[in-house]
Amino acid sequence: MFEGKVALVTGGSSGLGEATALNFARQGAKVVIAARRVEQSEQVAQRIIALGSEAHFVPADVSRGEDVERMVRSVMERFGRLDCAVNNAGIVGPRFTPVADITEDEWDKVMDVNLKGVWLCMKHEIPAMLKGGSGAIVNVASIYGQKPSDIGTAPYAISKHGVVGLTTSAACDYGQMKLRINAVAPGFTRTEMVDPNRPGAAERYQMLTARHSGMKRLGDAQETANAIVWLCSDEASYVNGAVLPIDGGGATRLY
């Protein structure tokens, strides 16, 4: 499906990013991983190579403009093209902290990575794709980008609302230029951030999935990766500016 194409995945060292990078490789793409963690990223790159594809790792902090510029430049120098980009890198930020108790540094850190980072990535990915004549971008938002978060995680939710707005606005800007820009909005999904095996976590995630998933379970990273890769494929050729929930459906339950 992606033979001869190049896909870039930020936050590709684990979780949704890792699953997405491997999915692209299985579909024939050459895959570039960008992340801060070197050892984990190199392990993912080796798994991509084991699948018979080509991998390239670029250390990058998406909140830093110079890192993002270097990231995309490295892709173009290595492969000469960029067909698909998945802007997945993100952090949770403060938890169980009411809005007035959040520090300015905590607020800035979440916005710099989750929102400014997505903008910086698109700022440099879009010109590279325009040079090639077409492209597809998928930004990773959240169910909390479309509704209020649980108490105490406002910066995360607000940053993801921003990602939704940024995605739909950019889709309007570039849709007529053969670029498609969409977002996924995952619910609670098993990753490093959502680990029900941590002490005391299982009961909390049971409560959260009962509130937020019609299927009353955690998602699997592969389920979101499948949707991301589909949005980047020609099978989604008329999908632009969409925000696709991947959360097991809404939950308003009596039992």
Secondary structure per residue as TSV (DSSP state, phi and psi in degrees):
chain	resnum	aa	ss	phi	psi
A	1	M	-	360.0	-34.4
A	2	F	-	-119.3	23.5
A	3	E	T	-57.2	131.6
A	4	G	T	81.5	-1.9
A	5	K	-	-102.4	160.2
A	6	V	E	-119.9	128.9
A	7	A	E	-119.2	135.9
A	8	L	E	-111.5	131.7
A	9	V	E	-128.1	116.0
A	10	T	E	-85.6	155.0
A	11	G	T	61.9	35.1
A	12	G	T	-85.9	8.6
A	13	S	T	-83.6	-13.1
A	14	S	S	-165.7	174.4
A	15	G	H	57.7	-136.0
A	16	L	H	-60.2	-39.6
A	17	G	H	-63.9	-44.9
A	18	E	H	-62.0	-47.7
A	19	A	H	-60.1	-39.9
A	20	T	H	-68.2	-43.8
A	21	A	H	-59.7	-44.0
A	22	L	H	-66.8	-35.5
A	23	N	H	-64.1	-43.8
A	24	F	H	-59.0	-43.1
A	25	A	H	-62.2	-41.4
A	26	R	H	-62.7	-27.1
A	27	Q	T	-92.3	7.4
A	28	G	T	98.6	0.6
A	29	A	-	-78.9	152.0
A	30	K	E	-82.7	134.8
A	31	V	E	-121.7	130.0
A	32	V	E	-107.7	126.1
A	33	I	E	-104.6	131.8
A	34	A	E	-122.9	128.7
A	35	A	E	-166.7	169.6
A	36	R	S	-86.3	-28.4
A	37	R	-	-88.6	115.3
A	38	V	H	-73.9	-53.0
A	39	E	H	-60.3	-47.2
A	40	Q	H	-63.9	-39.6
A	41	S	H	-65.8	-40.7
A	42	E	H	-65.6	-32.8
A	43	Q	H	-66.0	-41.3
A	44	V	H	-64.2	-40.7
A	45	A	H	-59.7	-39.9
A	46	Q	H	-65.9	-34.8
A	47	R	H	-67.8	-36.2
A	48	I	H	-63.9	-44.2
A	49	I	H	-62.8	-39.1
A	50	A	H	-63.5	-24.0
A	51	L	T	-82.1	-1.4
A	52	G	T	92.1	11.7
A	53	S	-	-108.6	178.5
A	54	E	-	-104.8	136.2
A	55	A	E	-125.4	149.9
A	56	H	E	-144.2	127.1
A	57	F	E	-108.1	131.7
A	58	V	E	-123.2	113.3
A	59	P	E	-63.9	130.8
A	60	A	-	-159.2	142.1
A	61	D	-	-108.3	110.1
A	62	V	T	-67.5	-11.0
A	63	S	T	-81.9	-5.3
A	64	R	S	-110.0	118.5
A	65	G	H	-57.2	-41.0
A	66	E	H	-65.8	-33.6
A	67	D	H	-66.7	-43.1
A	68	V	H	-68.0	-41.8
A	69	E	H	-60.0	-44.4
A	70	R	H	-64.7	-37.5
A	71	M	H	-58.6	-51.7
A	72	V	H	-70.1	-37.9
A	73	R	H	-60.7	-38.6
A	74	S	H	-64.2	-39.0
A	75	V	H	-60.8	-46.7
A	76	M	H	-68.9	-37.2
A	77	E	H	-67.8	-36.3
A	78	R	H	-78.3	-43.8
A	79	F	H	-117.7	-17.3
A	80	G	S	78.1	6.3
A	81	R	-	-163.0	160.8
A	82	L	-	-142.8	115.5
A	83	D	-	-101.3	-37.0
A	84	C	E	-136.8	141.1
A	85	A	E	-137.6	133.3
A	86	V	E	-119.2	110.0
A	87	N	E	-92.9	91.9
A	88	N	-	-110.9	-22.1
A	89	A	-	-56.7	132.9
A	90	G	-	-167.7	163.7
A	91	I	-	-131.1	161.4
A	92	V	-	-82.6	-43.8
A	93	G	-	83.1	-164.6
A	94	P	-	-64.7	143.8
A	95	R	-	-119.8	153.7
A	96	F	S	54.6	36.0
A	97	T	-	-125.7	111.9
A	98	P	-	-60.3	157.8
A	99	V	G	-53.2	-46.4
A	100	A	G	-71.4	-13.3
A	101	D	G	-96.8	-3.7
A	102	I	-	-74.9	135.3
A	103	T	-	-81.4	159.8
A	104	E	H	-62.8	-37.9
A	105	D	H	-64.7	-41.3
A	106	E	H	-62.2	-45.1
A	107	W	H	-59.0	-50.1
A	108	D	H	-62.5	-39.1
A	109	K	H	-63.5	-44.4
A	110	V	H	-64.9	-45.8
A	111	M	H	-65.9	-37.5
A	112	D	I	-63.4	-41.0
A	113	V	I	-82.3	-52.9
A	114	N	I	-76.5	-33.8
A	115	L	I	-111.1	-57.9
A	116	K	I	-59.3	-37.2
A	117	G	H	-61.1	-41.1
A	118	V	H	-65.8	-42.6
A	119	W	H	-61.9	-45.3
A	120	L	H	-60.2	-42.2
A	121	C	H	-61.2	-48.4
A	122	M	H	-64.8	-36.0
A	123	K	H	-55.2	-36.7
A	124	H	H	-99.1	-27.9
A	125	E	H	-70.4	-40.7
A	126	I	H	-60.9	-49.0
A	127	P	H	-59.4	-36.6
A	128	A	H	-64.1	-40.5
A	129	M	H	-70.4	-37.6
A	130	L	H	-62.6	-33.3
A	131	K	H	-62.6	-33.4
A	132	G	H	-86.5	-8.0
A	133	G	T	94.6	-10.9
A	134	S	-	-169.7	170.5
A	135	G	E	173.7	168.3
A	136	A	E	-138.6	132.0
A	137	I	E	-121.2	137.4
A	138	V	E	-125.6	122.6
A	139	N	E	-98.6	139.9
A	140	V	E	-94.7	108.0
A	141	A	-	-96.6	-131.2
A	142	S	-	-172.2	160.5
A	143	I	G	-58.7	-25.8
A	144	Y	G	-79.1	2.7
A	145	G	G	-89.7	-1.7
A	146	Q	S	-129.5	-0.6
A	147	K	S	-156.3	167.7
A	148	P	-	-63.3	148.6
A	149	S	-	-82.4	170.4
A	150	D	S	-65.2	156.8
A	151	I	T	-55.9	132.5
A	152	G	T	100.2	2.3
A	153	T	-	-127.3	38.9
A	154	A	H	-59.1	-44.9
A	155	P	H	-58.4	-40.8
A	156	Y	H	-60.8	-49.4
A	157	A	H	-62.6	-42.0
A	158	I	H	-66.6	-39.3
A	159	S	H	-63.2	-37.5
A	160	K	H	-75.8	-32.7
A	161	H	H	-58.4	-40.7
A	162	G	H	-63.2	-39.3
A	163	V	H	-61.4	-40.6
A	164	V	H	-61.4	-48.2
A	165	G	H	-63.3	-40.0
A	166	L	H	-64.2	-41.4
A	167	T	H	-63.7	-50.8
A	168	T	H	-67.7	-33.9
A	169	S	H	-68.6	-45.0
A	170	A	H	-65.7	-33.9
A	171	A	H	-61.0	-38.6
A	172	C	H	-68.0	-39.5
A	173	D	H	-63.7	-38.1
A	174	Y	H	-119.0	0.5
A	175	G	G	-58.8	-35.2
A	176	Q	G	-77.9	-3.1
A	177	M	G	-107.5	20.2
A	178	K	T	67.0	27.3
A	179	L	E	-110.5	135.4
A	180	R	E	-113.0	130.9
A	181	I	E	-128.9	115.5
A	182	N	E	-130.6	174.4
A	183	A	E	-137.7	153.8
A	184	V	E	-111.6	149.4
A	185	A	E	-124.5	82.1
A	186	P	E	-69.8	146.3
A	187	G	-	-83.7	-160.1
A	188	F	S	-67.1	118.9
A	189	T	B	-130.8	138.5
A	190	R	S	-63.0	112.5
A	191	T	S	-149.4	-171.8
A	192	E	S	-62.0	-34.7
A	193	M	S	-70.1	-33.6
A	194	V	S	-119.5	91.2
A	195	D	-	-121.3	100.2
A	196	P	T	-69.7	-7.2
A	197	N	T	-86.6	-7.2
A	198	R	S	-66.4	147.6
A	199	P	T	-53.7	125.2
A	200	G	T	80.1	1.0
A	201	A	H	-86.8	-28.0
A	202	A	H	-58.5	-45.9
A	203	E	H	-63.9	-38.7
A	204	R	H	-64.6	-43.6
A	205	Y	H	-71.9	-28.4
A	206	Q	H	-62.2	-41.9
A	207	M	H	-66.1	-43.4
A	208	L	H	-68.3	-40.7
A	209	T	H	-69.6	-31.9
A	210	A	H	-64.2	-34.2
A	211	R	H	-80.9	-31.5
A	212	H	H	-120.0	-2.6
A	213	S	-	-131.3	121.1
A	214	G	T	-62.5	-23.7
A	215	M	T	-88.7	-6.1
A	216	K	-	55.7	46.0
A	217	R	S	-154.7	163.9
A	218	L	-	-74.0	149.0
A	219	G	B	-81.5	165.7
A	220	D	-	-106.3	143.8
A	221	A	H	-57.3	-33.1
A	222	Q	H	-65.2	-31.4
A	223	E	H	-65.2	-40.4
A	224	T	H	-71.6	-39.9
A	225	A	H	-59.3	-39.1
A	226	N	H	-60.2	-42.6
A	227	A	H	-67.4	-40.2
A	228	I	H	-62.0	-48.1
A	229	V	H	-65.0	-37.5
A	230	W	H	-61.5	-43.9
A	231	L	H	-61.7	-27.9
A	232	C	H	-83.9	-11.9
A	233	S	S	-87.6	166.4
A	234	D	G	-66.5	-18.3
A	235	E	G	-65.4	-19.5
A	236	A	G	-108.5	34.8
A	237	S	T	-64.7	-19.1
A	238	Y	T	-113.9	20.4
A	239	V	-	-103.5	115.4
A	240	N	-	-148.2	132.1
A	241	G	S	76.0	16.4
A	242	A	-	-86.3	150.6
A	243	V	E	-122.6	104.6
A	244	L	E	-94.1	111.5
A	245	P	E	-71.4	135.8
A	246	I	E	-129.8	79.3
A	247	D	S	-141.4	11.2
A	248	G	S	78.1	7.8
A	249	G	S	89.7	162.2
A	250	G	-	-65.9	158.3
A	251	A	-	-133.8	107.2
A	252	T	-	-131.3	89.0
A	253	R	-	-115.6	155.1
A	254	L	-	-105.0	-3.7
A	255	Y	-	-146.1	360.0
